[in-house]
Amino acid sequence: MKTDISIPNPIFESATKLAQKLDMSLSELYTVALTAYVATYESDNITAQLNEVYEIEESVLEPDIVALQVASIGNESW
């Protein structure tokens, strides 16, 4: 999809230099950068949603599961 956006000159110039250094087009650089930014935002959103769930629901493991986890650690030193 094509779109028009406005970017401050210093950011544009830095992005252009970085794209050249990474041997990619400016469009590719913007796509990679926005993908990373969106993924970070979505990750924060998932954390917030999980926090909401665990405010209401218990997050305690069954005793048998805890025993299995402890047994699987063995003699590991932490």
PQR file with spaces between the fields and no chain letter, atoms N, CA, C, O and H, PARSE charges and radii, in Angstrom:
ATOM       1  N    MET     1       0.847   -1.167    0.000 -0.4000 1.5000
ATOM       2  CA   MET     1       0.000    0.000    0.000 -0.0000 2.0000
ATOM       3  C    MET     1       0.896    1.235    0.000  0.5500 1.7000
ATOM       4  O    MET     1       1.898    1.297    0.713 -0.5500 1.4000
ATOM       5  N    LYS     2       0.526    2.182   -0.787 -0.4000 1.5000
ATOM       6  CA   LYS     2       1.263    3.447   -0.811 -0.0000 2.0000
ATOM       7  C    LYS     2       0.596    4.423    0.134  0.5500 1.7000
ATOM       8  O    LYS     2      -0.626    4.438    0.286 -0.5500 1.4000
ATOM       9  H    LYS     2      -0.288    2.131   -1.366  0.4000 1.0000
ATOM      10  N    THR     3       1.427    5.241    0.770 -0.4000 1.5000
ATOM      11  CA   THR     3       0.900    6.272    1.662 -0.0000 2.0000
ATOM      12  C    THR     3       1.860    7.445    1.695  0.5500 1.7000
ATOM      13  O    THR     3       3.049    7.287    1.418 -0.5500 1.4000
ATOM      14  H    THR     3       2.419    5.229    0.647  0.4000 1.0000
ATOM      15  N    ASP     4       1.362    8.595    2.026 -0.4000 1.5000
ATOM      16  CA   ASP     4       2.195    9.786    2.190 -0.0000 2.0000
ATOM      17  C    ASP     4       2.251   10.120    3.673  0.5500 1.7000
ATOM      18  O    ASP     4       1.227   10.169    4.354 -0.5500 1.4000
ATOM      19  H    ASP     4       0.396    8.723    2.251  0.4000 1.0000
ATOM      20  N    ILE     5       3.456   10.347    4.155 -0.4000 1.5000
ATOM      21  CA   ILE     5       3.637   10.752    5.548 -0.0000 2.0000
ATOM      22  C    ILE     5       4.639   11.888    5.607  0.5500 1.7000
ATOM      23  O    ILE     5       5.443   12.070    4.693 -0.5500 1.4000
ATOM      24  H    ILE     5       4.288   10.308    3.602  0.4000 1.0000
ATOM      25  N    SER     6       4.586   12.646    6.682 -0.4000 1.5000
ATOM      26  CA   SER     6       5.557   13.723    6.894 -0.0000 2.0000
ATOM      27  C    SER     6       6.502   13.301    8.007  0.5500 1.7000
ATOM      28  O    SER     6       6.074   12.866    9.076 -0.5500 1.4000
ATOM      29  H    SER     6       3.933   12.499    7.425  0.4000 1.0000
ATOM      30  N    ILE     7       7.792   13.437    7.736 -0.4000 1.5000
ATOM      31  CA   ILE     7       8.828   13.065    8.702 -0.0000 2.0000
ATOM      32  C    ILE     7       9.784   14.239    8.818  0.5500 1.7000
ATOM      33  O    ILE     7      10.185   14.813    7.806 -0.5500 1.4000
ATOM      34  H    ILE     7       8.139   13.791    6.868  0.4000 1.0000
ATOM      35  N    PRO     8      10.153   14.601   10.035 -0.5600 1.5000
ATOM      36  CA   PRO     8      11.129   15.698   10.181  0.2800 2.0000
ATOM      37  C    PRO     8      12.418   15.391    9.406  0.5500 1.7000
ATOM      38  O    PRO     8      12.852   14.241    9.341 -0.5500 1.4000
ATOM      39  N    ASN     9      13.007   16.409    8.835 -0.4000 1.5000
ATOM      40  CA   ASN     9      14.210   16.234    8.009 -0.0000 2.0000
ATOM      41  C    ASN     9      15.336   15.461    8.691  0.5500 1.7000
ATOM      42  O    ASN     9      15.916   14.573    8.065 -0.5500 1.4000
ATOM      43  H    ASN     9      12.654   17.343    8.889  0.4000 1.0000
ATOM      44  N    PRO    10      15.671   15.761    9.951 -0.5600 1.5000
ATOM      45  CA   PRO    10      16.768   15.008   10.571  0.2800 2.0000
ATOM      46  C    PRO    10      16.484   13.505   10.660  0.5500 1.7000
ATOM      47  O    PRO    10      17.389   12.690   10.483 -0.5500 1.4000
ATOM      48  N    ILE    11      15.229   13.142   10.935 -0.4000 1.5000
ATOM      49  CA   ILE    11      14.870   11.727   11.004 -0.0000 2.0000
ATOM      50  C    ILE    11      14.952   11.098    9.612  0.5500 1.7000
ATOM      51  O    ILE    11      15.468    9.991    9.453 -0.5500 1.4000
ATOM      52  H    ILE    11      14.494   13.805   11.079  0.4000 1.0000
ATOM      53  N    PHE    12      14.447   11.802    8.623 -0.4000 1.5000
ATOM      54  CA   PHE    12      14.498   11.310    7.254 -0.0000 2.0000
ATOM      55  C    PHE    12      15.940   11.086    6.808  0.5500 1.7000
ATOM      56  O    PHE    12      16.260   10.052    6.221 -0.5500 1.4000
ATOM      57  H    PHE    12      14.028   12.701    8.752  0.4000 1.0000
ATOM      58  N    GLU    13      16.795   12.040    7.084 -0.4000 1.5000
ATOM      59  CA   GLU    13      18.202   11.925    6.685 -0.0000 2.0000
ATOM      60  C    GLU    13      18.889   10.759    7.394  0.5500 1.7000
ATOM      61  O    GLU    13      19.639   10.004    6.776 -0.5500 1.4000
ATOM      62  H    GLU    13      16.536   12.879    7.562  0.4000 1.0000
ATOM      63  N    SER    14      18.631   10.620    8.675 -0.4000 1.5000
ATOM      64  CA   SER    14      19.216    9.502    9.433 -0.0000 2.0000
ATOM      65  C    SER    14      18.698    8.165    8.910  0.5500 1.7000
ATOM      66  O    SER    14      19.458    7.205    8.780 -0.5500 1.4000
ATOM      67  H    SER    14      18.022   11.234    9.177  0.4000 1.0000
ATOM      68  N    ALA    15      17.413    8.109    8.615 -0.4000 1.5000
ATOM      69  CA   ALA    15      16.820    6.876    8.094 -0.0000 2.0000
ATOM      70  C    ALA    15      17.403    6.534    6.730  0.5500 1.7000
ATOM      71  O    ALA    15      17.674    5.368    6.444 -0.5500 1.4000
ATOM      72  H    ALA    15      16.796    8.889    8.720  0.4000 1.0000
ATOM      73  N    THR    16      17.596    7.529    5.901 -0.4000 1.5000
ATOM      74  CA   THR    16      18.174    7.304    4.575 -0.0000 2.0000
ATOM      75  C    THR    16      19.584    6.737    4.685  0.5500 1.7000
ATOM      76  O    THR    16      19.933    5.786    3.986 -0.5500 1.4000
ATOM      77  H    THR    16      17.377    8.476    6.133  0.4000 1.0000
ATOM      78  N    LYS    17      20.394    7.325    5.567 -0.4000 1.5000
ATOM      79  CA   LYS    17      21.758    6.824    5.777 -0.0000 2.0000
ATOM      80  C    LYS    17      21.753    5.395    6.309  0.5500 1.7000
ATOM      81  O    LYS    17      22.546    4.558    5.879 -0.5500 1.4000
ATOM      82  H    LYS    17      20.111    8.097    6.134  0.4000 1.0000
ATOM      83  N    LEU    18      20.848    5.126    7.250 -0.4000 1.5000
ATOM      84  CA   LEU    18      20.772    3.778    7.829 -0.0000 2.0000
ATOM      85  C    LEU    18      20.329    2.765    6.781  0.5500 1.7000
ATOM      86  O    LEU    18      20.875    1.663    6.723 -0.5500 1.4000
ATOM      87  H    LEU    18      20.204    5.805    7.600  0.4000 1.0000
ATOM      88  N    ALA    19      19.365    3.113    5.966 -0.4000 1.5000
ATOM      89  CA   ALA    19      18.895    2.213    4.910 -0.0000 2.0000
ATOM      90  C    ALA    19      20.030    1.884    3.945  0.5500 1.7000
ATOM      91  O    ALA    19      20.186    0.735    3.533 -0.5500 1.4000
ATOM      92  H    ALA    19      18.922    4.008    6.014  0.4000 1.0000
ATOM      93  N    GLN    20      20.820    2.892    3.588 -0.4000 1.5000
ATOM      94  CA   GLN    20      21.971    2.659    2.700 -0.0000 2.0000
ATOM      95  C    GLN    20      22.986    1.746    3.376  0.5500 1.7000
ATOM      96  O    GLN    20      23.519    0.827    2.754 -0.5500 1.4000
ATOM      97  H    GLN    20      20.693    3.826    3.923  0.4000 1.0000
ATOM      98  N    LYS    21      23.249    2.004    4.652 -0.4000 1.5000
ATOM      99  CA   LYS    21      24.215    1.189    5.404 -0.0000 2.0000
ATOM     100  C    LYS    21      23.755   -0.265    5.488  0.5500 1.7000
ATOM     101  O    LYS    21      24.570   -1.185    5.413 -0.5500 1.4000
ATOM     102  H    LYS    21      22.816    2.750    5.158  0.4000 1.0000
ATOM     103  N    LEU    22      22.446   -0.469    5.644 -0.4000 1.5000
ATOM     104  CA   LEU    22      21.890   -1.824    5.762 -0.0000 2.0000
ATOM     105  C    LEU    22      21.563   -2.436    4.405  0.5500 1.7000
ATOM     106  O    LEU    22      21.063   -3.559    4.330 -0.5500 1.4000
ATOM     107  H    LEU    22      21.784    0.278    5.706  0.4000 1.0000
ATOM     108  N    ASP    23      21.845   -1.695    3.332 -0.4000 1.5000
ATOM     109  CA   ASP    23      21.594   -2.153    1.970 -0.0000 2.0000
ATOM     110  C    ASP    23      20.128   -2.543    1.769  0.5500 1.7000
ATOM     111  O    ASP    23      19.818   -3.618    1.256 -0.5500 1.4000
ATOM     112  H    ASP    23      22.250   -0.783    3.393  0.4000 1.0000
ATOM     113  N    MET    24      19.241   -1.643    2.185 -0.4000 1.5000
ATOM     114  CA   MET    24      17.811   -1.857    1.984 -0.0000 2.0000
ATOM     115  C    MET    24      17.174   -0.554    1.537  0.5500 1.7000
ATOM     116  O    MET    24      17.740    0.528    1.696 -0.5500 1.4000
ATOM     117  H    MET    24      19.493   -0.769    2.601  0.4000 1.0000
ATOM     118  N    SER    25      15.995   -0.688    0.980 -0.4000 1.5000
ATOM     119  CA   SER    25      15.287    0.520    0.552 -0.0000 2.0000
ATOM     120  C    SER    25      14.726    1.233    1.779  0.5500 1.7000
ATOM     121  O    SER    25      14.599    0.652    2.857 -0.5500 1.4000
ATOM     122  H    SER    25      15.536   -1.567    0.851  0.4000 1.0000
ATOM     123  N    LEU    26      14.400    2.485    1.589 -0.4000 1.5000
ATOM     124  CA   LEU    26      13.797    3.274    2.663 -0.0000 2.0000
ATOM     125  C    LEU    26      12.448    2.664    3.062  0.5500 1.7000
ATOM     126  O    LEU    26      12.102    2.634    4.243 -0.5500 1.4000
ATOM     127  H    LEU    26      14.503    2.957    0.714  0.4000 1.0000
ATOM     128  N    SER    27      11.698    2.185    2.083 -0.4000 1.5000
ATOM     129  CA   SER    27      10.414    1.531    2.381 -0.0000 2.0000
ATOM     130  C    SER    27      10.613    0.297    3.244  0.5500 1.7000
ATOM     131  O    SER    27       9.851    0.068    4.184 -0.5500 1.4000
ATOM     132  H    SER    27      11.979    2.210    1.124  0.4000 1.0000
ATOM     133  N    GLU    28      11.629   -0.499    2.935 -0.4000 1.5000
ATOM     134  CA   GLU    28      11.918   -1.687    3.744 -0.0000 2.0000
ATOM     135  C    GLU    28      12.285   -1.298    5.174  0.5500 1.7000
ATOM     136  O    GLU    28      11.830   -1.921    6.133 -0.5500 1.4000
ATOM     137  H    GLU    28      12.248   -0.313    2.172  0.4000 1.0000
ATOM     138  N    LEU    29      13.109   -0.264    5.305 -0.4000 1.5000
ATOM     139  CA   LEU    29      13.515    0.191    6.633 -0.0000 2.0000
ATOM     140  C    LEU    29      12.308    0.640    7.444  0.5500 1.7000
ATOM     141  O    LEU    29      12.163    0.266    8.608 -0.5500 1.4000
ATOM     142  H    LEU    29      13.478    0.243    4.526  0.4000 1.0000
ATOM     143  N    TYR    30      11.438    1.446    6.829 -0.4000 1.5000
ATOM     144  CA   TYR    30      10.246    1.913    7.540 -0.0000 2.0000
ATOM     145  C    TYR    30       9.346    0.741    7.918  0.5500 1.7000
ATOM     146  O    TYR    30       8.769    0.726    9.005 -0.5500 1.4000
ATOM     147  H    TYR    30      11.556    1.750    5.883  0.4000 1.0000
ATOM     148  N    THR    31       9.227   -0.235    7.032 -0.4000 1.5000
ATOM     149  CA   THR    31       8.392   -1.406    7.319 -0.0000 2.0000
ATOM     150  C    THR    31       8.944   -2.192    8.501  0.5500 1.7000
ATOM     151  O    THR    31       8.194   -2.585    9.395 -0.5500 1.4000
ATOM     152  H    THR    31       9.696   -0.223    6.149  0.4000 1.0000
ATOM     153  N    VAL    32      10.254   -2.421    8.507 -0.4000 1.5000
ATOM     154  CA   VAL    32      10.888   -3.151    9.612 -0.0000 2.0000
ATOM     155  C    VAL    32      10.736   -2.380   10.919  0.5500 1.7000
ATOM     156  O    VAL    32      10.416   -2.967   11.953 -0.5500 1.4000
ATOM     157  H    VAL    32      10.864   -2.101    7.781  0.4000 1.0000
ATOM     158  N    ALA    33      10.960   -1.079   10.878 -0.4000 1.5000
ATOM     159  CA   ALA    33      10.869   -0.258   12.085 -0.0000 2.0000
ATOM     160  C    ALA    33       9.441   -0.234   12.632  0.5500 1.7000
ATOM     161  O    ALA    33       9.233   -0.380   13.837 -0.5500 1.4000
ATOM     162  H    ALA    33      11.220   -0.603   10.038  0.4000 1.0000
ATOM     163  N    LEU    34       8.468   -0.052   11.754 -0.4000 1.5000
ATOM     164  CA   LEU    34       7.070   -0.020   12.204 -0.0000 2.0000
ATOM     165  C    LEU    34       6.615   -1.383   12.710  0.5500 1.7000
ATOM     166  O    LEU    34       5.846   -1.465   13.668 -0.5500 1.4000
ATOM     167  H    LEU    34       8.637    0.066   10.776  0.4000 1.0000
ATOM     168  N    THR    35       7.081   -2.444   12.079 -0.4000 1.5000
ATOM     169  CA   THR    35       6.741   -3.792   12.532 -0.0000 2.0000
ATOM     170  C    THR    35       7.241   -4.012   13.953  0.5500 1.7000
ATOM     171  O    THR    35       6.511   -4.535   14.795 -0.5500 1.4000
ATOM     172  H    THR    35       7.706   -2.377   11.301  0.4000 1.0000
ATOM     173  N    ALA    36       8.476   -3.617   14.224 -0.4000 1.5000
ATOM     174  CA   ALA    36       9.046   -3.764   15.567 -0.0000 2.0000
ATOM     175  C    ALA    36       8.290   -2.907   16.575  0.5500 1.7000
ATOM     176  O    ALA    36       8.028   -3.355   17.691 -0.5500 1.4000
ATOM     177  H    ALA    36       9.069   -3.192   13.540  0.4000 1.0000
ATOM     178  N    TYR    37       7.942   -1.701   16.205 -0.4000 1.5000
ATOM     179  CA   TYR    37       7.220   -0.793   17.092 -0.0000 2.0000
ATOM     180  C    TYR    37       5.837   -1.341   17.426  0.5500 1.7000
ATOM     181  O    TYR    37       5.421   -1.341   18.585 -0.5500 1.4000
ATOM     182  H    TYR    37       8.155   -1.337   15.299  0.4000 1.0000
ATOM     183  N    VAL    38       5.133   -1.805   16.404 -0.4000 1.5000
ATOM     184  CA   VAL    38       3.790   -2.361   16.612 -0.0000 2.0000
ATOM     185  C    VAL    38       3.863   -3.617   17.470  0.5500 1.7000
ATOM     186  O    VAL    38       3.028   -3.808   18.354 -0.5500 1.4000
ATOM     187  H    VAL    38       5.470   -1.805   15.463  0.4000 1.0000
ATOM     188  N    ALA    39       4.847   -4.473   17.223 -0.4000 1.5000
ATOM     189  CA   ALA    39       4.994   -5.695   18.023 -0.0000 2.0000
ATOM     190  C    ALA    39       5.237   -5.363   19.490  0.5500 1.7000
ATOM     191  O    ALA    39       4.700   -6.030   20.374 -0.5500 1.4000
ATOM     192  H    ALA    39       5.525   -4.318   16.505  0.4000 1.0000
ATOM     193  N    THR    40       6.032   -4.348   19.752 -0.4000 1.5000
ATOM     194  CA   THR    40       6.290   -3.925   21.128 -0.0000 2.0000
ATOM     195  C    THR    40       5.013   -3.430   21.782  0.5500 1.7000
ATOM     196  O    THR    40       4.728   -3.767   22.931 -0.5500 1.4000
ATOM     197  H    THR    40       6.468   -3.806   19.033  0.4000 1.0000
ATOM     198  N    TYR    41       4.246   -2.634   21.056 -0.4000 1.5000
ATOM     199  CA   TYR    41       2.990   -2.102   21.579 -0.0000 2.0000
ATOM     200  C    TYR    41       2.001   -3.228   21.852  0.5500 1.7000
ATOM     201  O    TYR    41       1.346   -3.247   22.894 -0.5500 1.4000
ATOM     202  H    TYR    41       4.478   -2.361   20.123  0.4000 1.0000
ATOM     203  N    GLU    42       1.894   -4.165   20.915 -0.4000 1.5000
ATOM     204  CA   GLU    42       0.970   -5.285   21.099 -0.0000 2.0000
ATOM     205  C    GLU    42       1.394   -6.146   22.276  0.5500 1.7000
ATOM     206  O    GLU    42       0.548   -6.664   23.005 -0.5500 1.4000
ATOM     207  H    GLU    42       2.426   -4.149   20.068  0.4000 1.0000
ATOM     208  N    SER    43       2.696   -6.303   22.465 -0.4000 1.5000
ATOM     209  CA   SER    43       3.202   -7.069   23.603 -0.0000 2.0000
ATOM     210  C    SER    43       2.796   -6.412   24.912  0.5500 1.7000
ATOM     211  O    SER    43       2.381   -7.094   25.849 -0.5500 1.4000
ATOM     212  H    SER    43       3.383   -5.883   21.872  0.4000 1.0000
ATOM     213  N    ASP    44       2.911   -5.089   24.982 -0.4000 1.5000
ATOM     214  CA   ASP    44       2.484   -4.359   26.182 -0.0000 2.0000
ATOM     215  C    ASP    44       0.991   -4.533   26.405  0.5500 1.7000
ATOM     216  O    ASP    44       0.538   -4.667   27.542 -0.5500 1.4000
ATOM     217  H    ASP    44       3.248   -4.535   24.221  0.4000 1.0000
ATOM     218  N    ASN    45       0.228   -4.530   25.315 -0.4000 1.5000
ATOM     219  CA   ASN    45      -1.215   -4.689   25.416 -0.0000 2.0000
ATOM     220  C    ASN    45      -1.573   -6.081   25.948  0.5500 1.7000
ATOM     221  O    ASN    45      -2.493   -6.213   26.756 -0.5500 1.4000
ATOM     222  H    ASN    45       0.596   -4.421   24.392  0.4000 1.0000
ATOM     223  N    ILE    46      -0.867   -7.101   25.511 -0.4000 1.5000
ATOM     224  CA   ILE    46      -1.104   -8.463   25.995 -0.0000 2.0000
ATOM     225  C    ILE    46      -0.809   -8.537   27.488  0.5500 1.7000
ATOM     226  O    ILE    46      -1.564   -9.158   28.237 -0.5500 1.4000
ATOM     227  H    ILE    46      -0.120   -6.994   24.855  0.4000 1.0000
ATOM     228  N    THR    47       0.273   -7.915   27.925 -0.4000 1.5000
ATOM     229  CA   THR    47       0.608   -7.898   29.342 -0.0000 2.0000
ATOM     230  C    THR    47      -0.495   -7.234   30.149  0.5500 1.7000
ATOM     231  O    THR    47      -0.869   -7.722   31.216 -0.5500 1.4000
ATOM     232  H    THR    47       0.886   -7.410   27.317  0.4000 1.0000
ATOM     233  N    ALA    48      -1.011   -6.132   29.649 -0.4000 1.5000
ATOM     234  CA   ALA    48      -2.094   -5.434   30.347 -0.0000 2.0000
ATOM     235  C    ALA    48      -3.336   -6.320   30.431  0.5500 1.7000
ATOM     236  O    ALA    48      -4.003   -6.361   31.465 -0.5500 1.4000
ATOM     237  H    ALA    48      -0.707   -5.736   28.782  0.4000 1.0000
ATOM     238  N    GLN    49      -3.639   -7.019   29.360 -0.4000 1.5000
ATOM     239  CA   GLN    49      -4.796   -7.909   29.368 -0.0000 2.0000
ATOM     240  C    GLN    49      -4.611   -9.055   30.350  0.5500 1.7000
ATOM     241  O    GLN    49      -5.549   -9.419   31.060 -0.5500 1.4000
ATOM     242  H    GLN    49      -3.097   -6.986   28.520  0.4000 1.0000
ATOM     243  N    LEU    50      -3.416   -9.628   30.399 -0.4000 1.5000
ATOM     244  CA   LEU    50      -3.148  -10.704   31.361 -0.0000 2.0000
ATOM     245  C    LEU    50      -3.240  -10.195   32.792  0.5500 1.7000
ATOM     246  O    LEU    50      -3.744  -10.890   33.674 -0.5500 1.4000
ATOM     247  H    LEU    50      -2.654   -9.332   29.823  0.4000 1.0000
ATOM     248  N    ASN    51      -2.754   -8.984   33.018 -0.4000 1.5000
ATOM     249  CA   ASN    51      -2.867   -8.399   34.358 -0.0000 2.0000
ATOM     250  C    ASN    51      -4.322   -8.257   34.772  0.5500 1.7000
ATOM     251  O    ASN    51      -4.667   -8.504   35.928 -0.5500 1.4000
ATOM     252  H    ASN    51      -2.344   -8.419   32.302  0.4000 1.0000
ATOM     253  N    GLU    52      -5.178   -7.862   33.836 -0.4000 1.5000
ATOM     254  CA   GLU    52      -6.604   -7.742   34.138 -0.0000 2.0000
ATOM     255  C    GLU    52      -7.205   -9.097   34.507  0.5500 1.7000
ATOM     256  O    GLU    52      -7.998   -9.194   35.443 -0.5500 1.4000
ATOM     257  H    GLU    52      -4.897   -7.662   32.897  0.4000 1.0000
ATOM     258  N    VAL    53      -6.826  -10.138   33.770 -0.4000 1.5000
ATOM     259  CA   VAL    53      -7.342  -11.478   34.045 -0.0000 2.0000
ATOM     260  C    VAL    53      -6.913  -11.942   35.431  0.5500 1.7000
ATOM     261  O    VAL    53      -7.721  -12.470   36.195 -0.5500 1.4000
ATOM     262  H    VAL    53      -6.182  -10.059   33.009  0.4000 1.0000
ATOM     263  N    TYR    54      -5.627  -11.739   35.753 -0.4000 1.5000
ATOM     264  CA   TYR    54      -5.114  -12.254   37.026 -0.0000 2.0000
ATOM     265  C    TYR    54      -5.488  -11.389   38.223  0.5500 1.7000
ATOM     266  O    TYR    54      -5.199  -11.758   39.361 -0.5500 1.4000
ATOM     267  H    TYR    54      -4.971  -11.310   35.133  0.4000 1.0000
ATOM     268  N    GLU    55      -6.122  -10.251   37.987 -0.4000 1.5000
ATOM     269  CA   GLU    55      -6.707   -9.497   39.096 -0.0000 2.0000
ATOM     270  C    GLU    55      -7.961  -10.209   39.596  0.5500 1.7000
ATOM     271  O    GLU    55      -8.341  -10.079   40.760 -0.5500 1.4000
ATOM     272  H    GLU    55      -6.357   -9.951   37.063  0.4000 1.0000
ATOM     273  N    ILE    56      -8.603  -10.969   38.694 -0.4000 1.5000
ATOM     274  CA   ILE    56      -9.853  -11.650   39.018 -0.0000 2.0000
ATOM     275  C    ILE    56      -9.627  -13.139   39.297  0.5500 1.7000
ATOM     276  O    ILE    56     -10.168  -13.689   40.256 -0.5500 1.4000
ATOM     277  H    ILE    56      -8.295  -11.074   37.749  0.4000 1.0000
ATOM     278  N    GLU    57      -8.832  -13.773   38.456 -0.4000 1.5000
ATOM     279  CA   GLU    57      -8.604  -15.219   38.525 -0.0000 2.0000
ATOM     280  C    GLU    57      -7.376  -15.539   39.367  0.5500 1.7000
ATOM     281  O    GLU    57      -6.421  -14.764   39.430 -0.5500 1.4000
ATOM     282  H    GLU    57      -8.393  -13.326   37.676  0.4000 1.0000
ATOM     283  N    GLU    58      -7.426  -16.707   40.012 -0.4000 1.5000
ATOM     284  CA   GLU    58      -6.255  -17.176   40.761 -0.0000 2.0000
ATOM     285  C    GLU    58      -5.193  -17.643   39.777  0.5500 1.7000
ATOM     286  O    GLU    58      -5.512  -18.158   38.706 -0.5500 1.4000
ATOM     287  H    GLU    58      -8.201  -17.337   39.960  0.4000 1.0000
ATOM     288  N    SER    59      -3.961  -17.467   40.134 -0.4000 1.5000
ATOM     289  CA   SER    59      -2.871  -17.925   39.272 -0.0000 2.0000
ATOM     290  C    SER    59      -2.003  -18.949   40.008  0.5500 1.7000
ATOM     291  O    SER    59      -0.795  -19.030   39.788 -0.5500 1.4000
ATOM     292  H    SER    59      -3.701  -17.049   41.005  0.4000 1.0000
ATOM     293  N    VAL    60      -2.632  -19.716   40.873 -0.4000 1.5000
ATOM     294  CA   VAL    60      -1.919  -20.714   41.676 -0.0000 2.0000
ATOM     295  C    VAL    60      -1.889  -22.028   40.907  0.5500 1.7000
ATOM     296  O    VAL    60      -2.895  -22.441   40.331 -0.5500 1.4000
ATOM     297  H    VAL    60      -3.614  -19.650   41.052  0.4000 1.0000
ATOM     298  N    LEU    61      -0.729  -22.684   40.902 -0.4000 1.5000
ATOM     299  CA   LEU    61      -0.607  -23.982   40.255 -0.0000 2.0000
ATOM     300  C    LEU    61      -1.081  -25.082   41.191  0.5500 1.7000
ATOM     301  O    LEU    61      -1.016  -24.962   42.415 -0.5500 1.4000
ATOM     302  H    LEU    61       0.088  -22.349   41.370  0.4000 1.0000
ATOM     303  N    GLU    62      -1.558  -26.155   40.577 -0.4000 1.5000
ATOM     304  CA   GLU    62      -1.952  -27.326   41.363 -0.0000 2.0000
ATOM     305  C    GLU    62      -0.713  -27.888   42.068  0.5500 1.7000
ATOM     306  O    GLU    62       0.380  -27.866   41.502 -0.5500 1.4000
ATOM     307  H    GLU    62      -1.611  -26.253   39.584  0.4000 1.0000
ATOM     308  N    PRO    63      -0.872  -28.386   43.287 -0.5600 1.5000
ATOM     309  CA   PRO    63       0.279  -28.918   44.043  0.2800 2.0000
ATOM     310  C    PRO    63       1.052  -30.003   43.291  0.5500 1.7000
ATOM     311  O    PRO    63       2.278  -30.063   43.389 -0.5500 1.4000
ATOM     312  N    ASP    64       0.353  -30.860   42.542 -0.4000 1.5000
ATOM     313  CA   ASP    64       1.041  -31.918   41.787 -0.0000 2.0000
ATOM     314  C    ASP    64       1.954  -31.325   40.706  0.5500 1.7000
ATOM     315  O    ASP    64       3.044  -31.840   40.456 -0.5500 1.4000
ATOM     316  H    ASP    64      -0.643  -30.811   42.462  0.4000 1.0000
ATOM     317  N    ILE    65       1.504  -30.246   40.073 -0.4000 1.5000
ATOM     318  CA   ILE    65       2.311  -29.578   39.041 -0.0000 2.0000
ATOM     319  C    ILE    65       3.555  -28.960   39.673  0.5500 1.7000
ATOM     320  O    ILE    65       4.651  -29.065   39.123 -0.5500 1.4000
ATOM     321  H    ILE    65       0.619  -29.828   40.277  0.4000 1.0000
ATOM     322  N    VAL    66       3.386  -28.322   40.815 -0.4000 1.5000
ATOM     323  CA   VAL    66       4.526  -27.720   41.519 -0.0000 2.0000
ATOM     324  C    VAL    66       5.530  -28.803   41.885  0.5500 1.7000
ATOM     325  O    VAL    66       6.734  -28.613   41.710 -0.5500 1.4000
ATOM     326  H    VAL    66       2.495  -28.237   41.262  0.4000 1.0000
ATOM     327  N    ALA    67       5.054  -29.928   42.387 -0.4000 1.5000
ATOM     328  CA   ALA    67       5.944  -31.033   42.769 -0.0000 2.0000
ATOM     329  C    ALA    67       6.719  -31.548   41.561  0.5500 1.7000
ATOM     330  O    ALA    67       7.909  -31.842   41.668 -0.5500 1.4000
ATOM     331  H    ALA    67       4.076  -30.081   42.529  0.4000 1.0000
ATOM     332  N    LEU    68       6.050  -31.661   40.413 -0.4000 1.5000
ATOM     333  CA   LEU    68       6.734  -32.110   39.198 -0.0000 2.0000
ATOM     334  C    LEU    68       7.792  -31.105   38.750  0.5500 1.7000
ATOM     335  O    LEU    68       8.879  -31.490   38.318 -0.5500 1.4000
ATOM     336  H    LEU    68       5.083  -31.422   40.326  0.4000 1.0000
ATOM     337  N    GLN    69       7.472  -29.821   38.854 -0.4000 1.5000
ATOM     338  CA   GLN    69       8.451  -28.800   38.472 -0.0000 2.0000
ATOM     339  C    GLN    69       9.676  -28.851   39.375  0.5500 1.7000
ATOM     340  O    GLN    69      10.809  -28.784   38.899 -0.5500 1.4000
ATOM     341  H    GLN    69       6.590  -29.508   39.205  0.4000 1.0000
ATOM     342  N    VAL    70       9.445  -28.969   40.671 -0.4000 1.5000
ATOM     343  CA   VAL    70      10.560  -29.031   41.623 -0.0000 2.0000
ATOM     344  C    VAL    70      11.402  -30.266   41.350  0.5500 1.7000
ATOM     345  O    VAL    70      12.631  -30.197   41.371 -0.5500 1.4000
ATOM     346  H    VAL    70       8.524  -29.024   41.057  0.4000 1.0000
ATOM     347  N    ALA    71      10.749  -31.399   41.094 -0.4000 1.5000
ATOM     348  CA   ALA    71      11.475  -32.637   40.819 -0.0000 2.0000
ATOM     349  C    ALA    71      12.289  -32.528   39.532  0.5500 1.7000
ATOM     350  O    ALA    71      13.379  -33.094   39.442 -0.5500 1.4000
ATOM     351  H    ALA    71       9.751  -31.455   41.077  0.4000 1.0000
ATOM     352  N    SER    72      11.770  -31.807   38.536 -0.4000 1.5000
ATOM     353  CA   SER    72      12.478  -31.700   37.258 -0.0000 2.0000
ATOM     354  C    SER    72      13.733  -30.829   37.367  0.5500 1.7000
ATOM     355  O    SER    72      14.650  -30.965   36.557 -0.5500 1.4000
ATOM     356  H    SER    72      10.885  -31.348   38.610  0.4000 1.0000
ATOM     357  N    ILE    73      13.781  -29.955   38.340 -0.4000 1.5000
ATOM     358  CA   ILE    73      14.971  -29.103   38.512 -0.0000 2.0000
ATOM     359  C    ILE    73      16.144  -29.927   38.999  0.5500 1.7000
ATOM     360  O    ILE    73      17.288  -29.668   38.623 -0.5500 1.4000
ATOM     361  H    ILE    73      13.037  -29.844   38.998  0.4000 1.0000
ATOM     362  N    GLY    74      15.870  -30.913   39.829 -0.4000 1.5000
ATOM     363  CA   GLY    74      16.946  -31.768   40.340 -0.0000 2.0000
ATOM     364  C    GLY    74      17.870  -31.011   41.237  0.5500 1.7000
ATOM     365  O    GLY    74      17.428  -30.233   42.082 -0.5500 1.4000
ATOM     366  H    GLY    74      14.941  -31.123   40.134  0.4000 1.0000
ATOM     367  N    ASN    75      19.140  -31.226   41.066 -0.4000 1.5000
ATOM     368  CA   ASN    75      20.160  -30.599   41.915 -0.0000 2.0000
ATOM     369  C    ASN    75      20.797  -29.383   41.248  0.5500 1.7000
ATOM     370  O    ASN    75      21.959  -29.066   41.501 -0.5500 1.4000
ATOM     371  H    ASN    75      19.499  -31.858   40.379  0.4000 1.0000
ATOM     372  N    GLU    76      20.042  -28.713   40.408 -0.4000 1.5000
ATOM     373  CA   GLU    76      20.571  -27.518   39.764 -0.0000 2.0000
ATOM     374  C    GLU    76      20.928  -26.462   40.807  0.5500 1.7000
ATOM     375  O    GLU    76      20.184  -26.231   41.760 -0.5500 1.4000
ATOM     376  H    GLU    76      19.098  -28.970   40.202  0.4000 1.0000
ATOM     377  N    SER    77      22.071  -25.834   40.609 -0.4000 1.5000
ATOM     378  CA   SER    77      22.436  -24.749   41.520 -0.0000 2.0000
ATOM     379  C    SER    77      22.004  -23.437   40.877  0.5500 1.7000
ATOM     380  O    SER    77      22.250  -23.211   39.693 -0.5500 1.4000
ATOM     381  H    SER    77      22.676  -26.022   39.835  0.4000 1.0000
ATOM     382  N    TRP    78      21.369  -22.582   41.649 -0.4000 1.5000
ATOM     383  CA   TRP    78      20.880  -21.314   41.157 -0.0000 2.0000
ATOM     384  C    TRP    78      21.770  -20.270   41.698  0.5500 1.7000
ATOM     385  O    TRP    78      21.570  -19.086   41.426 -0.5500 1.4000
ATOM     386  H    TRP    78      21.169  -22.766   42.611  0.4000 1.0000
